[in-house]
Amino acid sequence: GVTLDERFMNEQMSLPPKLCLKSGALIRYFNDSMEGTQLLYKNNQDFLSLSANNRSVLLNNTIKYITDLSTNFICHLIVL
């Protein structure tokens, strides 16, 4: 998570302004980020011990808040 974000921002800040944050780089960043998030849930035994319905309810009811909180935390850490 944070290491990926720091690496991405360092790469982007080393580029000339016209080349920073181009759509291709952002798409790769979000794909890498989503893959990492997916692994987190695939390897979490507490999450996997829930029934499929309970996992769905948990994700549907909390994902917005988790995403907002995570985004703010990461932006703070990488000084964005």
C-alpha positions in Angstrom: 0.0 0.0 0.0 2.1 2.9 1.3 5.3 1.6 -0.4 3.5 1.4 -3.8 2.1 4.9 -3.3 5.5 6.4 -2.3 7.2 4.7 -5.3 4.5 6.0 -7.7 4.7 9.6 -6.4 8.6 9.5 -6.5 8.5 8.3 -10.1 5.9 10.9 -11.0 7.7 13.8 -9.3 10.9 12.9 -11.1 9.2 13.5 -14.5 8.9 16.8 -16.2 5.5 18.5 -15.4 3.9 17.8 -18.7 4.5 14.0 -18.2 3.4 13.8 -14.6 0.2 11.9 -13.8 -0.6 10.8 -17.4 -3.6 8.4 -17.7 -1.4 5.3 -18.5 0.6 5.7 -15.4 -2.5 6.3 -13.3 -4.2 3.2 -14.7 -1.2 1.1 -13.9 -1.0 2.5 -10.4 -4.7 1.8 -9.7 -4.4 -1.7 -11.1 -1.4 -2.4 -8.9 -3.2 -1.0 -5.9 -6.4 -3.1 -6.5 -4.3 -6.2 -6.9 -2.7 -5.5 -3.5 -6.1 -4.9 -1.9 -7.4 -8.2 -3.4 -4.5 -10.1 -1.8 -5.3 -8.6 1.5 -8.8 -10.1 1.5 -7.7 -13.4 0.0 -5.1 -14.0 2.7 -7.1 -12.7 5.7 -8.4 -15.8 7.7 -10.8 -13.7 9.8 -12.4 -12.4 6.6 -12.4 -15.8 5.0 -14.1 -17.4 8.1 -17.2 -15.4 7.4 -20.0 -16.7 5.3 -20.2 -15.4 1.7 -23.2 -13.4 2.6 -21.6 -11.8 5.7 -18.5 -11.0 3.7 -20.7 -9.3 1.1 -22.6 -7.3 3.7 -19.3 -6.3 5.5 -17.7 -5.0 2.2 -20.9 -3.3 1.0 -21.4 -1.5 4.3 -17.8 -0.4 4.9 -16.0 0.0 1.6 -16.8 3.7 1.2 -15.5 4.6 4.6 -12.4 2.4 4.4 -11.6 3.8 1.0 -11.9 7.4 2.2 -9.9 6.8 5.3 -7.2 4.9 3.4 -6.9 7.5 0.7 -6.5 10.3 3.3 -3.9 8.4 5.2 -1.9 7.6 2.2 -2.1 11.2 0.8 -0.9 12.4 4.2 2.1 9.9 4.3 3.2 10.8 0.8 2.6 14.5 1.3 0.2 14.9 -1.6 
